[in-house]
């Protein structure tokens, strides 16, 4: 990838994040899908696509893309964290716990939810009682944004 293509990819990534922050998750999904046609293994695009899909309640599809992200970039805590949240929203708590633990190991200074030494107990207790839209709201609190799904 040459430098102009890298710059274009970086700019598009910023646009996708901007769409998510503005509550335009469907637009973010469309942009991300367009980029993935040319860069199918771009972990940052897969990660923000997963976030956009989760905000729309498309948890199965989000988990698919976030799984690829975690495999392509196993050293990136955020990919494992978001994958864990997608899995939890699907009721796959054991896998969610494993992914969140991986994120915690990769980045011990990570966000409070995954930094907890009791992540497995908290994950299981909270996820059992949360509805899918509440899971999405939890994921937004991890990024410091307000939940717009309620």
C-alpha positions in Angstrom: 0.0 0.0 0.0 1.5 3.3 -1.0 1.4 6.5 1.2 -1.6 8.1 -0.7 -3.6 4.9 -0.3 -2.7 4.8 3.4 -3.7 8.4 3.9 -7.0 7.8 2.1 -7.6 4.7 4.4 -6.8 6.8 7.5 -9.2 9.5 6.3 -12.0 7.1 5.6 -11.4 5.5 9.0 -11.9 8.9 10.6 -15.1 9.4 8.7 -16.4 6.0 9.8 -15.6 6.9 13.5 -17.3 10.3 13.0 -20.4 8.6 11.7 -20.5 6.3 14.7 -20.0 9.2 17.1 -22.9 11.1 15.4 -25.2 8.2 15.8 -25.1 7.4 12.1 -24.2 3.7 12.5 -25.8 2.6 9.2 -23.7 5.2 7.3 -20.6 3.9 9.2 -21.5 0.4 8.2 -21.8 1.3 4.5 -18.5 3.1 4.5 -16.7 0.3 6.3 -18.2 -2.3 3.9 -17.0 -0.3 0.9 -13.4 -0.1 2.3 -13.4 -3.9 3.1 -14.1 -4.6 -0.6 -10.6 -3.4 -1.3 -8.9 -4.1 2.1 -10.7 -7.2 3.5 -8.1 -7.7 6.2 -7.8 -4.2 7.6 -8.2 -4.7 11.4 -9.2 -1.1 12.2 -11.9 -1.1 9.6 -13.2 -4.5 10.9 -13.2 -3.1 14.4 -15.2 0.0 13.6 -17.6 -2.0 11.4 -18.2 -4.3 14.4 -18.9 -1.3 16.6 -21.3 0.1 14.0 -23.1 -3.2 13.7 -23.4 -3.6 17.5 -25.0 -0.2 17.8 -27.6 -1.3 15.3 -28.2 -4.5 17.2 -26.6 -6.7 14.5 -24.6 -8.7 17.1 -24.1 -11.9 15.1 -22.7 -10.0 12.1 -20.6 -7.8 14.5 -19.1 -10.9 16.1 -18.2 -12.3 12.7 -16.2 -9.2 11.8 -14.7 -8.8 15.2 -13.6 -12.4 15.3 -11.6 -11.8 12.1 -10.2 -8.6 13.6 -9.0 -10.4 16.7 -7.3 -13.1 14.6 -5.7 -10.6 12.2 -4.5 -8.3 15.0 -4.2 -10.5 18.1 -2.0 -7.9 19.8 -4.8 -5.2 19.8 -6.8 -5.2 23.0 -9.7 -3.2 21.6 -10.5 -5.8 19.1 -10.7 -8.5 21.7 -12.7 -6.2 24.0 -15.3 -5.5 21.3 -15.4 -9.1 20.3 -16.1 -10.1 23.9 -19.0 -7.6 24.1 -20.5 -8.9 20.8 -20.2 -12.5 22.1 -21.8 -11.6 25.4 -24.7 -10.0 23.7 -25.3 -13.3 21.9 -25.2 -15.1 25.2 -21.9 -16.8 24.5 -20.5 -15.9 27.9 -17.7 -18.3 28.2 -16.2 -17.1 24.9 -16.9 -13.5 25.9 -15.1 -13.9 29.1 -12.1 -15.4 27.3 -12.0 -12.5 24.9 -12.3 -9.9 27.6 -9.5 -11.6 29.6 -7.3 -11.5 26.6 -8.0 -7.8 26.2 -7.1 -7.3 29.9 -3.8 -9.2 29.5 -2.9 -7.2 26.4 -3.6 -3.8 28.0 -3.6 -3.8 31.8 -4.4 -0.1 31.7 -7.5 -0.7 29.6 -11.0 0.6 30.4 -12.5 -0.1 33.8 -14.8 -2.9 32.7 -12.1 -5.2 31.5 -9.4 -4.0 33.9 -11.3 -5.6 36.8 -9.6 -8.6 38.4 -13.1 -10.0 38.7 -13.9 -9.7 35.0 -15.3 -13.3 34.8 -17.7 -12.9 37.7 -18.8 -9.4 36.6 -19.1 -10.5 33.0 -21.3 -13.5 33.8 -23.5 -11.7 36.4 -24.1 -8.6 34.3 -24.5 -10.3 30.9 -27.1 -12.7 32.2 -29.3 -9.9 33.2 -28.8 -7.5 30.3 -30.9 -7.2 27.2 -29.1 -6.8 23.8 -29.6 -3.1 23.7 -28.2 -2.7 27.2 -25.1 -4.7 26.1 -24.7 -2.1 23.3 -25.0 0.7 25.8 -22.4 -1.0 28.0 -20.0 -1.0 25.0 -20.6 2.7 24.5 -19.7 3.4 28.1 -16.4 1.7 27.5 -15.7 4.4 24.9 -17.0 7.2 27.0 -20.0 7.9 24.7 -23.7 8.1 25.7 -25.9 5.3 24.7 -28.4 6.3 22.0 -30.2 3.0 21.9 -32.6 3.5 24.9 
